[in-house]
Amino acid sequence: MTEFDNSLAPRCIYKCPFETGGRQKHVKGMKFLKFLVVLTIGITCCMNFTSCSNEEDEPDSGVVGNGTVNPATVFANGIPQKVGGMNLTVNSDGLVSALTDGSVKVTFEYPCMSRADEADVIINVSEPELERTVYVTLNDLGYSKYWKRVYDDGVVDEYWFEYNSDNQLKKIKVQTCEGNGTVEYIYEKGNIIGMNMTPAGTMKISYGSTPIKNNGGVMILTMFGIDDDDMQYSYYAGLLGKSTVSLPAKKEGYFDGESFSEDYTWSINDKGLPTKLTTKYTDSDYSDTEDMYFVW
């Protein structure tokens, strides 16, 4: 695999992995972000390309799947109304039709299929200076199999997704003009405990001596090395498989010659659903604490 040069990511407000203009809420987000999985997409080389893929190396994107989107398979207790800064709108069919995240506006379209080359789901993302559309191909279970993300200037990113036998996200591959990147998760008893990645880095996730059951099906993807807003939006639309069985308690990582840790404290309501997450981030010369709230 080709390592990505972080200097070649002008679209990103911060130099984030799986570049989409991600925004960390930490005041000193640059310090926090540099420890996330460094699958930074460099795109300046392909401003005039229709697609960033090398056809000889490109995996088959497949045809449109026959799966039906069903968020209830992910959120047995209902889709949350609010996750941090995200406010979700659910239509009469039980599908996420729109969400807002600060200045970002996202809509989800579920077109009737008439041709094999159409998308199963179309995600339109509008934010200042970074318009984009994600065309989603589903697998037979209604989860994302392939993405083609097209920016307003014609640049294209491509993603491939694989799942384990419990329908949890197992592997992500991203391909652009700048190179390729992968993340493959390691599970134990239904929980992500580590990952293999390109470029290299290490991350360990633990769940405490008495794990908290993840009744809400929540996933905060930055906990698992993914700082891609579009993937986070898609997860809460039920498009990226099922959650971990338990809520993470701690993450420890080593990237770019430096170590860091995050401790997670959850507040749970009488229905067993999370209402608040407090994250304490620590590295050798910096620490920060942040709260996130959930509304059901």
Residue, then its C-alpha position, 0 to 999 in steps of 0.5 A: m500500500t502507498e502511504f499518504d502525505n498529510s500535506l496533500a489534503p487541502r480539502c480538510i479543515y484539519k488533516c483528518p483520516f478518510e478526508t471529508g472535511g471532518r471537524q473535531k470538536h476539541v478546542k485543540g483539535m489538531k493535537f487530538l486528530k494527529f493520533l487518529v488512524v492516518l488514512t489521509i486522502g491526498i487529492t490534489c493530484c486528481m483535480n481534473f480526473t473523473s475517478c481516482s482509481n487505477e482500473e488495473d488494481e481496482p477491486d470490482s465495485g459490484v452491481v447494485g445489491n438487492g438489500t433493503v435498508n432497515p435501521a431497526t436491525v442496527f437500532a433495536n430501541g429506535i434511532p436516536q434523535k440527537v447524537g452530539g451535534m447531529n440532529l436526525t430526521v426519520n421519515s414515515d418509513g422509519l428511514v433517516s431522511a435528513l440530518t444536520d450537524g452544525s452548518v452541515k446539511v445531509t439528505f438521504e435518498y432511497p430511489c426505486m431501482s430501475r437500472a443496474d448501474e444506479a445507486d441504492v442510496i444517495i447521500n447529499v452533503s452540503e457544507p461551506e466550500l465542500e459539496r459532495t454526493v455519495y452513491v451507495t451500493l448495498n449488500d444483500l443485508g442492506y448495508s454499504k458494500y461500495w461507495k463512490r463519493v463525488y465532490d462538486d469539482g468532479v474528484v472521486d473517492e471510492y470505498w469498499f466495506e466488508y462485514n463479519s458473520d455478526n454483520q459488524l463492520k470488519k474491513i474498509k478499503v479506500q482508493t484514490c489517486e494518491g494511493n490506497g488505505t485499509v483498516e481491518y478490525i479485530y473482534e472479541k465477543g462482539n467487541i472491537i479490541g484492535m485493528n490492523m491498518t495501512p499505514a501502520g499504527t496500533m490501537k487497543i480498545s477495552y471495555g472495563s471489568t463490568p462492560i456496559k451493554n450497548n443497548g442503543g447500538v451507538m458507535i462513535l467512529t472516532m473511537f475506532g480510528i475513523d474520522d470521516d463525517d460521511m461514514q458517521y452520518s451513514y452509520y446512524a442511517g443504518l448503512l454500516g452494519k451493527s454496533t459493538v456489543s458493549l460500550p468502550a471504556k478506554k482506548e490506547g494508541y501509538f501513532d507517529g512516534e507518540s502515545f495517547s489514551e482516551d477514557y470514556t465515561w457513560s451515563i445510562n438512563d432507566k431504559g439502558l440507553p446512553t444519555k451522555l458520554t464524557t471523553k478524557y483525552t491524554d497524551s505526553d503534553y496535553s489533555d482535554t475533556e469533552d461531553m457528548y449528549f444523546v437524545w432518544 
